[in-house]
């Protein structure tokens, strides 16, 4: 990766961070507050165990943990922006593994823009975005496995439990 490509990535990330943060801070601020009011997060073992019955339980738990901070003026937009930047980073890494070319940083913005639009809906939880990030993260780990037998066993373990 050349110096110009890295500079382009940093410029895109900076512009995206500023625009996304400004959008959720000043243009659409009440949305995050309403989402926070729809959820409650408890710091108990029973509450944590209750998530094991849900699909993508880790994403739901982490998402509910993050949603509890949405009522804070600056923290809510900061959380959403950082989650979207994390999605952009992992999307870029996956695209780079498959030879996305010089414009990988721009191509990786397409799923991020889609998730941004979906986060604007009240019924859409940030846990869905976190699930997408976890899937990309697990995929990047899985494609690093060189041993064929080990990759079959890991794929079997990573299969969903609700077949």
DSSP file (Angstrom, degrees, kcal/mol; ACC not computed):
  #  RESIDUE AA STRUCTURE BP1 BP2  ACC     N-H-->O    O-->H-N    N-H-->O    O-->H-N    TCO  KAPPA ALPHA  PHI   PSI    X-CA   Y-CA   Z-CA
    1    1 A X              0   0    0      0, 0.0   101,-0.0     0, 0.0     2,-0.0   0.000 360.0 360.0 360.0 129.0    0.0    0.0    0.0
    2    2 A X     >  -     0   0    0      1,-0.1     4,-1.9     4,-0.0     5,-0.2  -0.242 360.0-108.0 -80.9 169.3    1.5    3.3   -1.1
    3    3 A X  H  > S+     0   0    0      1,-0.2     4,-2.3     2,-0.2     5,-0.2   0.868 118.9  54.5 -64.8 -37.5    1.7    6.5    1.0
    4    4 A X  H  > S+     0   0    0      2,-0.2     4,-2.4     1,-0.2    -1,-0.2   0.879 106.4  51.7 -65.7 -37.8   -1.0    8.2   -1.1
    5    5 A X  H  > S+     0   0    0      2,-0.2     4,-2.3     1,-0.2    -1,-0.2   0.912 111.0  47.4 -65.1 -41.9   -3.4    5.3   -0.4
    6    6 A X  H  X S+     0   0    0     -4,-1.9     4,-2.4     2,-0.2    -2,-0.2   0.905 111.7  50.4 -65.1 -40.5   -2.8    5.5    3.3
    7    7 A X  H  X S+     0   0    0     -4,-2.3     4,-2.4     1,-0.2    -2,-0.2   0.909 109.5  51.2 -63.2 -41.2   -3.3    9.3    3.2
    8    8 A X  H  X S+     0   0    0     -4,-2.4     4,-2.7     2,-0.2    -2,-0.2   0.906 109.2  51.2 -61.3 -42.2   -6.5    8.8    1.3
    9    9 A X  H  X S+     0   0    0     -4,-2.3     4,-2.7     1,-0.2    -2,-0.2   0.919 111.0  47.3 -62.3 -43.7   -7.7    6.3    4.0
   10   10 A X  H  X S+     0   0    0     -4,-2.4     4,-2.4     2,-0.2    -1,-0.2   0.887 112.6  49.4 -65.8 -38.6   -6.9    8.7    6.8
   11   11 A X  H  X S+     0   0    0     -4,-2.4     4,-2.7     2,-0.2     5,-0.2   0.930 113.0  46.7 -65.8 -44.5   -8.7   11.6    5.0
   12   12 A X  H  X S+     0   0    0     -4,-2.7     4,-2.8     1,-0.2     5,-0.2   0.928 113.4  48.9 -62.5 -45.1  -11.8    9.5    4.3
   13   13 A X  H  X S+     0   0    0     -4,-2.7     4,-2.5    -5,-0.2    -2,-0.2   0.907 112.9  48.0 -62.2 -41.3  -11.8    8.3    7.9
   14   14 A X  H  X S+     0   0    0     -4,-2.4     4,-2.3     2,-0.2    -2,-0.2   0.928 113.8  45.2 -65.7 -45.4  -11.5   11.8    9.2
   15   15 A X  H  X S+     0   0    0     -4,-2.7     4,-2.7     2,-0.2     5,-0.2   0.925 114.4  49.4 -63.7 -44.2  -14.2   13.2    7.0
   16   16 A X  H  X S+     0   0    0     -4,-2.8     4,-2.9    -5,-0.2     5,-0.3   0.919 110.4  50.8 -61.1 -43.9  -16.5   10.3    7.8
   17   17 A X  H  X S+     0   0    0     -4,-2.5     4,-2.4    -5,-0.2     5,-0.2   0.927 113.1  44.8 -60.5 -46.2  -15.9   10.7   11.6
   18   18 A X  H  X S+     0   0    0     -4,-2.3     4,-2.4     2,-0.2    -2,-0.2   0.928 116.7  44.8 -65.4 -45.7  -16.7   14.4   11.5
   19   19 A X  H  X S+     0   0    0     -4,-2.7     4,-2.3     2,-0.2    -2,-0.2   0.923 116.2  45.7 -67.2 -44.3  -19.8   14.1    9.3
   20   20 A X  H  X S+     0   0    0     -4,-2.9     4,-2.2    -5,-0.2     5,-0.2   0.927 114.9  47.0 -65.8 -45.1  -21.2   11.1   11.2
   21   21 A X  H  X S+     0   0    0     -4,-2.4     4,-1.8    -5,-0.3     5,-0.2   0.930 113.5  48.4 -62.5 -45.0  -20.5   12.7   14.6
   22   22 A X  H  X>S+     0   0    0     -4,-2.4     4,-2.7    -5,-0.2     5,-1.1   0.884 109.8  53.8 -63.4 -38.2  -22.1   16.0   13.5
   23   23 A X  I  X>S+     0   0    0     -4,-2.3     5,-2.7     1,-0.2     4,-0.8   0.954 115.5  37.1 -61.5 -50.8  -25.1   14.2   12.1
   24   24 A X  I  <5S+     0   0    0     -4,-2.2    -1,-0.2     3,-0.2     8,-0.2   0.700 120.4  49.0 -77.9 -17.9  -25.9   12.3   15.3
   25   25 A X  I  <5S+     0   0    0     -4,-1.8    -2,-0.2    -5,-0.2    -3,-0.2   0.900 131.4   5.9 -85.5 -43.8  -24.9   15.2   17.5
   26   26 A X  I  <5S+     0   0    0     -4,-2.7     3,-0.2    -5,-0.2    -3,-0.2   0.762 131.3  40.8-115.2 -32.1  -26.8   18.1   15.9
   27   27 A X  I  <<S+     0   0    0     -5,-1.1    -3,-0.2    -4,-0.8    -4,-0.1   0.876 131.3  16.4 -87.2 -39.3  -29.1   17.0   13.1
   28   28 A X  S  ><S+     0   0    0     -5,-2.7     4,-0.6    -6,-0.2     3,-0.4  -0.307  78.5 134.8-130.0  48.3  -30.5   13.8   14.6
   29   29 A X  H >>  +     0   0    0     -3,-0.2     4,-1.0     1,-0.2     3,-0.5   0.851  66.8  57.1 -75.4 -34.4  -29.8   14.0   18.4
   30   30 A X  H 3> S+     0   0    0      1,-0.2     4,-2.4     2,-0.2    -1,-0.2   0.754  92.9  71.5 -70.3 -22.2  -33.2   12.9   19.9
   31   31 A X  H 3> S+     0   0    0     -3,-0.4     4,-2.1     1,-0.2    -1,-0.2   0.919  99.4  45.0 -59.0 -46.6  -33.1    9.6   18.0
   32   32 A X  H <X S+     0   0    0     -4,-0.6     4,-2.0    -3,-0.5    -1,-0.2   0.862 111.3  53.9 -68.4 -34.9  -30.3    8.2   20.2
   33   33 A X  H  X S+     0   0    0     -4,-1.0     4,-1.6     2,-0.2    -1,-0.2   0.903 108.8  48.4 -65.2 -40.7  -32.1    9.4   23.4
   34   34 A X  H  X S+     0   0    0     -4,-2.4     4,-0.9     2,-0.2    -2,-0.2   0.900 109.9  52.3 -66.8 -40.3  -35.3    7.7   22.4
   35   35 A X  H >< S+     0   0    0     -4,-2.1     3,-0.6     1,-0.2     4,-0.5   0.895 108.1  51.9 -61.1 -39.3  -33.4    4.4   21.6
   36   36 A X  H >< S+     0   0    0     -4,-2.0     3,-0.9     1,-0.2    -1,-0.2   0.861 105.8  54.5 -66.2 -34.7  -31.8    4.6   25.1
   37   37 A X  H 3< S+     0   0    0     -4,-1.6    -1,-0.2     1,-0.2    -2,-0.2   0.713 101.5  59.5 -71.8 -19.7  -35.2    5.0   26.7
   38   38 A X  T << S+     0   0    0     -4,-0.9     2,-0.3    -3,-0.6    -1,-0.2   0.594 105.3  54.4 -84.0 -11.0  -36.4    1.8   25.0
   39   39 A X    <   -     0   0    0     -3,-0.9     2,-0.4    -4,-0.5    25,-0.0  -0.850  61.0-160.5-123.6 156.0  -33.7   -0.4   26.7
   40   40 A X        -     0   0    0     -2,-0.3     2,-0.5     2,-0.0    -3,-0.0  -0.999   7.2-157.6-134.3 138.7  -32.6   -1.1   30.1
   41   41 A X        -     0   0    0     -2,-0.4     2,-0.4    24,-0.1    -2,-0.0  -0.970   8.0-166.2-120.1 126.3  -29.2   -2.6   31.1
   42   42 A X        -     0   0    0     -2,-0.5     2,-1.0     2,-0.1    -2,-0.0  -0.872  21.3-138.8-111.6 143.8  -28.7   -4.3   34.4
   43   43 A X        +     0   0    0     -2,-0.4     2,-0.3     4,-0.1     3,-0.1  -0.482  64.6 113.8 -97.0  62.2  -25.3   -5.3   35.9
   44   44 A X  S  > S-     0   0    0     -2,-1.0     4,-1.7     1,-0.1     5,-0.1  -0.910  72.6-125.0-129.9 158.3  -26.4   -8.7   37.1
   45   45 A X  H  > S+     0   0    0     -2,-0.3     4,-2.8     2,-0.2     5,-0.2   0.886 111.3  55.9 -67.2 -39.2  -25.4  -12.2   36.3
   46   46 A X  H  > S+     0   0    0      1,-0.2     4,-1.8     2,-0.2    -1,-0.2   0.891 106.3  50.4 -62.0 -39.4  -29.1  -13.2   35.6
   47   47 A X  H  > S+     0   0    0      2,-0.2     4,-0.6     1,-0.2    -1,-0.2   0.909 111.7  48.3 -64.4 -41.4  -29.4  -10.4   33.0
   48   48 A X  H >< S+     0   0    0     -4,-1.7     3,-1.1     1,-0.2     4,-0.3   0.918 111.7  49.1 -64.1 -44.0  -26.2  -11.6   31.3
   49   49 A X  H >< S+     0   0    0     -4,-2.8     3,-1.6     1,-0.2     4,-0.3   0.806  99.1  67.9 -66.4 -29.5  -27.4  -15.2   31.3
   50   50 A X  H >< S+     0   0    0     -4,-1.8     3,-0.8     1,-0.3    -1,-0.2   0.743  92.2  61.8 -63.8 -21.5  -30.8  -14.1   29.8
   51   51 A X  G X< S+     0   0    0     -3,-1.1     3,-1.4    -4,-0.6    -1,-0.3   0.658  82.6  79.2 -78.2 -15.2  -29.0  -13.2   26.6
   52   52 A X  G <  S+     0   0    0     -3,-1.6    -1,-0.2    -4,-0.3    -2,-0.2   0.713  87.0  59.3 -67.2 -18.9  -27.8  -16.7   26.0
   53   53 A X  G <  S+     0   0    0     -3,-0.8    -1,-0.3    -4,-0.3     2,-0.2   0.636  93.9  82.0 -81.8 -14.1  -31.3  -17.6   24.6
   54   54 A X  S X  S-     0   0    0     -3,-1.4     3,-0.7    -4,-0.2     2,-0.2  -0.598  88.7-107.3 -91.8 149.9  -31.1  -15.0   21.9
   55   55 A X  T 3  S+     0   0    0      1,-0.2     5,-0.1    -2,-0.2    -1,-0.1  -0.529 108.1  16.9 -68.9 145.3  -29.3  -15.4   18.5
   56   56 A X  T 3> S+     0   0    0     -2,-0.2     4,-2.3     3,-0.1    -1,-0.2   0.941  80.8 173.6  56.3  50.9  -26.1  -13.4   18.5
   57   57 A X  H <> S+     0   0    0     -3,-0.7     4,-2.3     1,-0.2     5,-0.2   0.841  70.9  52.7 -61.8 -36.4  -26.2  -13.1   22.2
   58   58 A X  H  > S+     0   0    0      2,-0.2     4,-2.6     1,-0.2     5,-0.3   0.916 110.4  47.7 -67.9 -41.0  -22.8  -11.4   22.5
   59   59 A X  H  > S+     0   0    0      1,-0.2     4,-2.7     2,-0.2    -2,-0.2   0.905 112.6  49.4 -64.0 -41.4  -23.8   -8.7   20.0
   60   60 A X  H  X S+     0   0    0     -4,-2.3     4,-2.5     2,-0.2    -2,-0.2   0.905 112.6  47.4 -64.7 -41.1  -27.1   -8.1   21.8
   61   61 A X  H  X S+     0   0    0     -4,-2.3     4,-2.1     2,-0.2    -2,-0.2   0.944 115.7  43.0 -66.5 -47.6  -25.3   -7.9   25.2
   62   62 A X  H  X S+     0   0    0     -4,-2.6     4,-2.4     2,-0.2    -2,-0.2   0.896 114.0  53.2 -65.1 -39.2  -22.6   -5.5   24.0
   63   63 A X  H  X S+     0   0    0     -4,-2.7     4,-2.4    -5,-0.3    -2,-0.2   0.921 109.8  46.7 -61.9 -44.5  -25.2   -3.5   22.0
   64   64 A X  H  X S+     0   0    0     -4,-2.5     4,-1.2     1,-0.2    -1,-0.2   0.862 110.5  54.1 -66.3 -34.2  -27.4   -3.1   25.1
   65   65 A X  H  < S+     0   0    0     -4,-2.1     3,-0.3    -5,-0.2     4,-0.2   0.926 112.5  43.0 -63.0 -43.4  -24.4   -2.1   27.1
   66   66 A X  H >< S+     0   0    0     -4,-2.4     3,-1.6     1,-0.2    -2,-0.2   0.859 106.7  61.3 -71.3 -34.9  -23.5    0.6   24.6
   67   67 A X  H >< S+     0   0    0     -4,-2.4     3,-1.9     1,-0.3     4,-0.3   0.797  89.6  70.4 -63.4 -28.1  -27.1    1.8   24.2
   68   68 A X  T 3< S+     0   0    0     -4,-1.2     3,-0.4    -3,-0.3    -1,-0.3   0.708  97.3  52.4 -63.8 -17.2  -27.2    2.8   27.9
   69   69 A X  T X  S+     0   0    0     -3,-1.6     3,-1.4    -4,-0.2     7,-0.3   0.404  79.8  96.3 -96.4   1.7  -24.8    5.7   27.1
   70   70 A X  T <  S+     0   0    0     -3,-1.9     6,-0.2     1,-0.3    -1,-0.2   0.722  72.9  65.7 -66.8 -20.4  -26.9    7.1   24.3
   71   71 A X  T 3  S+     0   0    0     -3,-0.4     2,-0.3    -4,-0.3    -1,-0.3   0.696  79.5  96.7 -76.3 -16.3  -28.5    9.7   26.6
   72   72 A X  S <> S-     0   0    0     -3,-1.4     4,-1.6     1,-0.1     5,-0.3  -0.570  81.8-126.6 -76.0 137.3  -25.2   11.4   27.1
   73   73 A X  T  4 S+     0   0    0     -2,-0.3     4,-0.4     1,-0.2    -1,-0.1   0.860  98.8  15.9 -56.3 -48.9  -24.8   14.4   24.8
   74   74 A X  T  > S+     0   0    0      2,-0.1     4,-1.7     3,-0.1    -1,-0.2   0.746 118.0  65.2 -98.8 -27.8  -21.5   13.6   23.2
   75   75 A X  H  > S+     0   0    0      2,-0.2     4,-2.7     1,-0.2     5,-0.2   0.885  95.9  56.4 -69.6 -40.0  -21.0   10.0   24.1
   76   76 A X  H  X S+     0   0    0     -4,-1.6     4,-2.3    -7,-0.3     5,-0.2   0.954 111.5  41.0 -58.1 -54.8  -24.0    8.6   22.0
   77   77 A X  H  > S+     0   0    0     -4,-0.4     4,-2.3    -5,-0.3    -1,-0.2   0.860 114.5  54.6 -61.9 -33.2  -22.8   10.1   18.7
   78   78 A X  H  X S+     0   0    0     -4,-1.7     4,-2.4     2,-0.2    -2,-0.2   0.906 108.4  48.2 -66.0 -41.5  -19.3    9.1   19.6
   79   79 A X  H  X S+     0   0    0     -4,-2.7     4,-2.5     2,-0.2     5,-0.2   0.944 113.2  46.7 -63.7 -48.4  -20.3    5.5   20.1
   80   80 A X  H  X S+     0   0    0     -4,-2.3     4,-2.2     1,-0.2    -2,-0.2   0.914 113.7  48.9 -61.7 -42.3  -22.2    5.3   16.9
   81   81 A X  H  X S+     0   0    0     -4,-2.3     4,-2.2    -5,-0.2    -1,-0.2   0.912 111.9  48.2 -64.1 -43.1  -19.4    6.9   15.0
   82   82 A X  H  X S+     0   0    0     -4,-2.4     4,-2.2     2,-0.2    -2,-0.2   0.880 110.7  51.2 -67.3 -37.3  -16.8    4.6   16.4
   83   83 A X  H  X S+     0   0    0     -4,-2.5     4,-2.0     2,-0.2    -1,-0.2   0.916 111.8  47.2 -65.0 -41.8  -18.9    1.5   15.7
   84   84 A X  H  X S+     0   0    0     -4,-2.2     4,-2.2     2,-0.2    -2,-0.2   0.866 111.1  51.4 -67.9 -35.3  -19.3    2.6   12.1
   85   85 A X  H  X S+     0   0    0     -4,-2.2     4,-2.4     2,-0.2    -1,-0.2   0.875 108.7  51.8 -66.9 -36.4  -15.6    3.3   11.8
   86   86 A X  H  X S+     0   0    0     -4,-2.2     4,-2.3     2,-0.2     5,-0.2   0.896 109.3  49.6 -65.2 -40.1  -14.9   -0.2   13.1
   87   87 A X  H  X S+     0   0    0     -4,-2.0     4,-2.3     2,-0.2    -2,-0.2   0.903 110.6  50.6 -62.7 -41.9  -17.2   -1.6   10.5
   88   88 A X  H  X S+     0   0    0     -4,-2.2     4,-2.2     2,-0.2    -2,-0.2   0.906 109.9  50.6 -62.3 -42.7  -15.4    0.4    7.9
   89   89 A X  H  X S+     0   0    0     -4,-2.4     4,-2.0     2,-0.2    -2,-0.2   0.935 113.6  42.9 -63.3 -47.9  -12.0   -0.9    9.1
   90   90 A X  H  X S+     0   0    0     -4,-2.3     4,-2.2     2,-0.2    -1,-0.2   0.862 112.8  53.1 -70.1 -34.5  -13.0   -4.6    9.0
   91   91 A X  H  X S+     0   0    0     -4,-2.3     4,-2.5    -5,-0.2    -1,-0.2   0.903 109.2  50.6 -63.5 -39.7  -14.8   -4.2    5.7
   92   92 A X  H  X S+     0   0    0     -4,-2.2     4,-2.3    -5,-0.2    -2,-0.2   0.903 109.3  50.2 -63.7 -42.0  -11.6   -2.7    4.3
   93   93 A X  H  X S+     0   0    0     -4,-2.0     4,-1.6     2,-0.2    -2,-0.2   0.899 111.7  47.6 -65.3 -40.5   -9.5   -5.6    5.6
   94   94 A X  H  X S+     0   0    0     -4,-2.2     4,-1.1     2,-0.2    -2,-0.2   0.934 113.1  47.9 -66.1 -45.2  -11.9   -8.2    4.0
   95   95 A X  H  <>S+     0   0    0     -4,-2.5     5,-1.1     1,-0.2     3,-0.4   0.875 109.3  53.9 -62.7 -36.7  -11.9   -6.4    0.7
   96   96 A X  H ><5S+     0   0    0     -4,-2.3     3,-1.4     1,-0.2    -1,-0.2   0.842 102.0  58.7 -66.9 -33.0   -8.1   -6.1    0.8
   97   97 A X  H 3<5S+     0   0    0     -4,-1.6    -1,-0.2     1,-0.3    -2,-0.2   0.817 109.1  45.0 -64.0 -29.8   -7.9   -9.9    1.3
   98   98 A X  T 3<5S-     0   0    0     -4,-1.1    -1,-0.3    -3,-0.4    -2,-0.2   0.170 124.3-101.3-101.9  17.3   -9.7  -10.4   -1.9
   99   99 A X  T < 5 +     0   0    0     -3,-1.4    -3,-0.2     1,-0.1    -2,-0.1   0.975  49.3 176.2  68.9  58.0   -7.8   -7.8   -3.9
  100  100 A X      < -     0   0    0     -5,-1.1     3,-0.4     1,-0.2    -4,-0.1   0.524  36.4-132.0 -74.4  -5.2  -10.2   -4.9   -3.9
  101  101 A X    >   -     0   0    0      1,-0.2     3,-0.8    -5,-0.2    -1,-0.2  -0.450  46.8 -40.1  89.1-163.2   -7.7   -2.6   -5.7
  102  102 A X  T 3  S+     0   0    0      1,-0.2     3,-0.4    -2,-0.1    -1,-0.2   0.711 130.3  59.3 -76.8 -21.4   -6.7    0.9   -4.9
  103  103 A X  T >>  +     0   0    0     -3,-0.4     4,-2.5     1,-0.2     3,-0.6   0.014  63.3 121.9-100.6  29.1  -10.1    2.1   -3.9
  104  104 A X  H <> S+     0   0    0     -3,-0.8     4,-2.4     1,-0.3    -1,-0.2   0.883  72.5  56.3 -58.5 -40.0  -10.8   -0.4   -1.1
  105  105 A X  H 34 S+     0   0    0     -3,-0.4    -1,-0.3     1,-0.2     4,-0.2   0.839 111.0  43.7 -64.4 -31.2  -11.3    2.4    1.4
  106  106 A X  H X4 S+     0   0    0     -3,-0.6     3,-1.2     2,-0.2     4,-0.4   0.892 112.5  51.3 -78.5 -41.7  -14.0    3.9   -0.8
  107  107 A X  H >< S+     0   0    0     -4,-2.5     3,-1.5     1,-0.3     4,-0.4   0.861 103.3  60.3 -62.8 -34.6  -15.7    0.5   -1.5
  108  108 A X  T 3X S+     0   0    0     -4,-2.4     4,-0.8     1,-0.3    -1,-0.3   0.642  91.4  70.0 -69.6 -13.0  -15.8   -0.3    2.2
  109  109 A X  H <> S+     0   0    0     -3,-1.2     4,-2.7    -4,-0.2    -1,-0.3   0.702  82.0  74.5 -75.9 -18.7  -17.9    2.8    2.8
  110  110 A X  H <> S+     0   0    0     -3,-1.5     4,-2.0    -4,-0.4    -1,-0.2   0.947  99.3  40.5 -63.8 -49.9  -20.9    1.2    1.0
  111  111 A X  H  > S+     0   0    0     -4,-0.4     4,-2.4     1,-0.2    -1,-0.2   0.851 115.5  54.3 -65.9 -29.3  -21.9   -1.2    3.9
  112  112 A X  H  X S+     0   0    0     -4,-0.8     4,-2.5     2,-0.2    -2,-0.2   0.913 107.2  49.0 -68.1 -41.8  -21.1    1.5    6.3
  113  113 A X  H  X S+     0   0    0     -4,-2.7     4,-2.2     2,-0.2    -2,-0.2   0.890 111.2  51.1 -63.8 -38.6  -23.5    3.9    4.6
  114  114 A X  H  X S+     0   0    0     -4,-2.0     4,-2.0    -5,-0.2    -2,-0.2   0.936 111.5  46.4 -63.0 -46.4  -26.2    1.2    4.6
  115  115 A X  H  X S+     0   0    0     -4,-2.4     4,-2.7     2,-0.2    -2,-0.2   0.874 109.0  55.9 -64.9 -36.7  -25.7    0.6    8.3
  116  116 A X  H  X S+     0   0    0     -4,-2.5     4,-1.1     1,-0.2    -1,-0.2   0.938 108.7  47.4 -59.8 -46.5  -25.8    4.3    9.0
  117  117 A X  H  < S+     0   0    0     -4,-2.2     3,-0.3     1,-0.2    -1,-0.2   0.881 113.1  48.5 -62.5 -37.9  -29.2    4.5    7.2
  118  118 A X  H >< S+     0   0    0     -4,-2.0     3,-1.7     1,-0.2     6,-0.3   0.860 103.7  59.4 -72.1 -34.6  -30.5    1.6    9.2
  119  119 A X  H 3< S+     0   0    0     -4,-2.7    -1,-0.2     1,-0.3    -2,-0.2   0.784  93.9  68.0 -63.4 -25.4  -29.3    2.9   12.5
  120  120 A X  T 3< S+     0   0    0     -4,-1.1     2,-0.3    -3,-0.3    -1,-0.3   0.651  83.6  88.4 -70.3 -13.1  -31.5    5.9   11.9
  121  121 A X  S X  S-     0   0    0     -3,-1.7     3,-0.8    -4,-0.2    -3,-0.0  -0.678  77.6-139.0 -83.9 140.2  -34.6    3.7   12.3
  122  122 A X  T 3  S+     0   0    0     -2,-0.3    -1,-0.1     1,-0.2    -4,-0.0   0.837 101.5  54.1 -67.0 -32.4  -35.8    3.3   15.8
  123  123 A X  T 3  S+     0   0    0      2,-0.1     2,-0.6    -5,-0.0    -1,-0.2   0.583  89.8  90.7 -80.5  -8.1  -36.5   -0.4   15.5
  124  124 A X    <   -     0   0    0     -3,-0.8     2,-0.2    -6,-0.3     0, 0.0  -0.784  67.5-150.2 -93.8 123.6  -32.9   -1.1   14.3
  125  125 A X    >>  -     0   0    0     -2,-0.6     3,-1.2     1,-0.1     4,-0.6  -0.601  21.8-127.7 -92.5 151.8  -30.5   -2.0   17.1
  126  126 A X  H 3> S+     0   0    0      1,-0.3     4,-2.2    -2,-0.2     5,-0.2   0.672 104.4  77.8 -68.5 -15.6  -26.8   -1.3   17.1
  127  127 A X  H 3> S+     0   0    0      1,-0.2     4,-2.2     2,-0.2    -1,-0.3   0.820  87.5  57.6 -62.7 -30.5  -26.4   -5.0   18.0
  128  128 A X  H <> S+     0   0    0     -3,-1.2     4,-1.9     2,-0.2    -1,-0.2   0.898 106.8  47.0 -67.0 -39.5  -27.1   -5.8   14.3
  129  129 A X  H  X S+     0   0    0     -4,-0.6     4,-2.1     2,-0.2    -2,-0.2   0.898 111.3  51.6 -66.8 -40.5  -24.1   -3.6   13.3
  130  130 A X  H  X S+     0   0    0     -4,-2.2     4,-2.7     2,-0.2    -2,-0.2   0.868 106.6  54.3 -64.2 -35.6  -22.0   -5.3   16.0
  131  131 A X  H  X S+     0   0    0     -4,-2.2     4,-2.5     2,-0.2    -1,-0.2   0.916 107.3  50.6 -62.6 -42.5  -23.1   -8.7   14.6
  132  132 A X  H  X S+     0   0    0     -4,-1.9     4,-2.1     2,-0.2    -2,-0.2   0.908 111.1  48.6 -60.6 -42.3  -21.9   -7.7   11.2
  133  133 A X  H  X S+     0   0    0     -4,-2.1     4,-2.4     2,-0.2    -2,-0.2   0.917 111.0  50.0 -64.4 -44.1  -18.5   -6.6   12.7
  134  134 A X  H  X S+     0   0    0     -4,-2.7     4,-2.9     2,-0.2     5,-0.2   0.891 109.3  52.1 -62.3 -39.3  -18.2   -9.8   14.6
  135  135 A X  H  X S+     0   0    0     -4,-2.5     4,-2.5     2,-0.2    -1,-0.2   0.929 111.3  46.2 -63.3 -44.7  -18.9  -11.8   11.4
  136  136 A X  H  X S+     0   0    0     -4,-2.1     4,-2.3     2,-0.2    -2,-0.2   0.898 113.3  50.4 -63.3 -39.5  -16.2   -9.9    9.5
  137  137 A X  H  X S+     0   0    0     -4,-2.4     4,-1.8     2,-0.2    -2,-0.2   0.928 112.5  45.2 -65.0 -46.5  -13.8  -10.4   12.4
  138  138 A X  H  X S+     0   0    0     -4,-2.9     4,-2.7     1,-0.2    -2,-0.2   0.882 111.7  53.7 -64.4 -38.1  -14.4  -14.1   12.6
  139  139 A X  H  X S+     0   0    0     -4,-2.5     4,-2.4    -5,-0.2    -2,-0.2   0.914 106.9  50.8 -63.2 -42.6  -14.1  -14.4    8.9
  140  140 A X  H  < S+     0   0    0     -4,-2.3     4,-0.4     1,-0.2    -1,-0.2   0.878 113.4  46.2 -63.4 -36.5  -10.7  -12.7    8.9
  141  141 A X  H >< S+     0   0    0     -4,-1.8     3,-0.8     1,-0.2     4,-0.3   0.889 111.4  52.3 -69.9 -39.0   -9.6  -15.1   11.6
  142  142 A X  H >< S+     0   0    0     -4,-2.7     3,-1.5     1,-0.2    -2,-0.2   0.885 103.6  54.8 -67.1 -39.7  -11.0  -18.1    9.7
  143  143 A X  T 3< S+     0   0    0     -4,-2.4    -1,-0.2     1,-0.3    -2,-0.2   0.606  98.1  66.0 -74.1  -7.5   -9.3  -17.4    6.4
  144  144 A X  T <  S+     0   0    0     -3,-0.8     2,-0.4    -4,-0.4    -1,-0.3   0.627  76.2 103.4 -82.7 -13.6   -5.9  -17.3    8.2
  145  145 A X    <   +     0   0    0     -3,-1.5    -3,-0.0    -4,-0.3     6,-0.0  -0.570  46.0 179.9 -73.8 123.6   -6.2  -21.0    9.0
  146  146 A X        +     0   0    0     -2,-0.4     2,-0.4     4,-0.0    -1,-0.2   0.756  54.7  88.9 -95.8 -29.3   -4.0  -23.0    6.7
  147  147 A X     >  -     0   0    0      1,-0.2     4,-2.1     2,-0.0     5,-0.1  -0.588  66.1-151.4 -76.0 124.9   -4.6  -26.5    7.9
  148  148 A X  H  > S+     0   0    0     -2,-0.4     4,-1.7     2,-0.2    -1,-0.2   0.899  93.7  47.9 -66.7 -42.4   -7.6  -28.0    6.0
  149  149 A X  H  > S+     0   0    0      1,-0.2     4,-2.1     2,-0.2    -1,-0.2   0.915 112.7  49.0 -65.5 -42.0   -8.7  -30.4    8.8
  150  150 A X  H  > S+     0   0    0      1,-0.2     4,-2.7     2,-0.2     5,-0.2   0.891 108.6  53.5 -64.0 -38.6   -8.5  -27.6   11.4
  151  151 A X  H  X S+     0   0    0     -4,-2.1     4,-2.2     1,-0.2    -1,-0.2   0.864 107.6  51.3 -66.5 -33.7  -10.5  -25.3    9.2
  152  152 A X  H  X S+     0   0    0     -4,-1.7     4,-2.1     2,-0.2    -1,-0.2   0.925 112.2  46.2 -66.4 -43.7  -13.3  -27.9    8.8
  153  153 A X  H  X S+     0   0    0     -4,-2.1     4,-2.2     2,-0.2    -2,-0.2   0.913 113.3  48.4 -65.5 -42.3  -13.5  -28.3   12.6
  154  154 A X  H  X S+     0   0    0     -4,-2.7     4,-2.3     1,-0.2    -1,-0.2   0.906 110.8  51.4 -64.8 -40.1  -13.5  -24.6   13.2
  155  155 A X  H  X S+     0   0    0     -4,-2.2     4,-0.5    -5,-0.2    -1,-0.2   0.897 109.7  50.3 -62.5 -39.6  -16.2  -24.1   10.6
  156  156 A X  H >< S+     0   0    0     -4,-2.1     3,-0.7     1,-0.2    -1,-0.2   0.895 111.5  47.8 -64.9 -40.0  -18.3  -26.8   12.3
  157  157 A X  H 3< S+     0   0    0     -4,-2.2    -2,-0.2     1,-0.2    -1,-0.2   0.870 110.3  52.2 -68.3 -36.4  -17.8  -25.1   15.7
  158  158 A X  H 3< S+     0   0    0     -4,-2.3    -1,-0.2    -5,-0.2    -2,-0.2   0.510  83.2 114.6 -81.4  -3.1  -18.8  -21.7   14.3
  159  159 A X  S << S-     0   0    0     -3,-0.7     4,-0.1    -4,-0.5    -3,-0.0  -0.327  80.9 -94.9 -62.2 148.7  -22.0  -23.0   12.7
  160  160 A X        -     0   0    0      1,-0.1     3,-0.3     2,-0.1    -1,-0.1  -0.343  25.2-133.9 -64.9 149.4  -25.1  -21.5   14.2
  161  161 A X  S    S+     0   0    0      1,-0.2     2,-0.7    -3,-0.1    -1,-0.1   0.633  92.4  74.1 -78.6 -14.7  -26.7  -23.5   17.0
  162  162 A X              0   0    0      1,-0.2    -1,-0.2     0, 0.0    -2,-0.1  -0.349 360.0 360.0-101.0  54.3  -30.3  -23.2   15.6
  163  163 A X              0   0    0     -2,-0.7    -1,-0.2    -3,-0.3    -2,-0.1   0.449 360.0 360.0 -86.0 360.0  -30.1  -25.6   12.7
